[in-house]
Amino acid sequence: MAWVCPICEEYHIDEDSVILEVLDKNNKPVKHGQMGKVVVTGIVNYLIPNILYDLGDYAIDSKRKPKCGRLLTLMREVIGRENDFLLNEKRNKVPPCKIIDILDKIEDLAIFQVIQKNVVVHYLFKKFFG
């Protein structure tokens, strides 16, 4: 549905086969640069159409115009799947990439797994998120 353009360095949305929207929790389009859930409507399958299908993915919408010459809309970043997010003490979603970015910087750490048993993974949030 979307692919990274080597020139734009963002995702081009395949608008010839799908309408892809990045929506907030009230199902309204997010402002450019904000994270929201990805909802798609297929425009190719006439027999069994998927209309406003919630993929369970989160992404960040882009405000940029393609510099590669293509006319396809851009999406800035795919953040992750709904069930991969952690919750902080305010029950806000924390994308897995935030945790992975921190853990990737630890020297000699080859493999890791994060399991959230409570609302907060206390050590990581206090140390890295204040």
Stockholm file with secondary structure:
# STOCKHOLM 1.0

chainA/1-130         MAWVCPICEEYHIDEDSVILEVLDKNNKPVKHGQMGKVVVTGIVNYLIPNILYDLGDYAIDSKRKPKCGRLLTLMREVIGRENDFLLNEKRNKVPPCKIIDILDKIEDLAIFQVIQKNVVVHYLFKKFFG
#=GR chainA/1-130 SS CEEECTTTCSEEECTTTEEEEEECTTSCBCCTTCEEEEEEEESSCSSSCCCSEEEEEEEEECCCCCSSSCCSCEEEEEEEEGGGCEECTTCCEECHHHHHHHHHTSTTCCCCCCCCCSSCCHHHHHHHHC
#=GC SS_cons         CEEECTTTCSEEECTTTEEEEEECTTSCBCCTTCEEEEEEEESSCSSSCCCSEEEEEEEEECCCCCSSSCCSCEEEEEEEEGGGCEECTTCCEECHHHHHHHHHTSTTCCCCCCCCCSSCCHHHHHHHHC
//
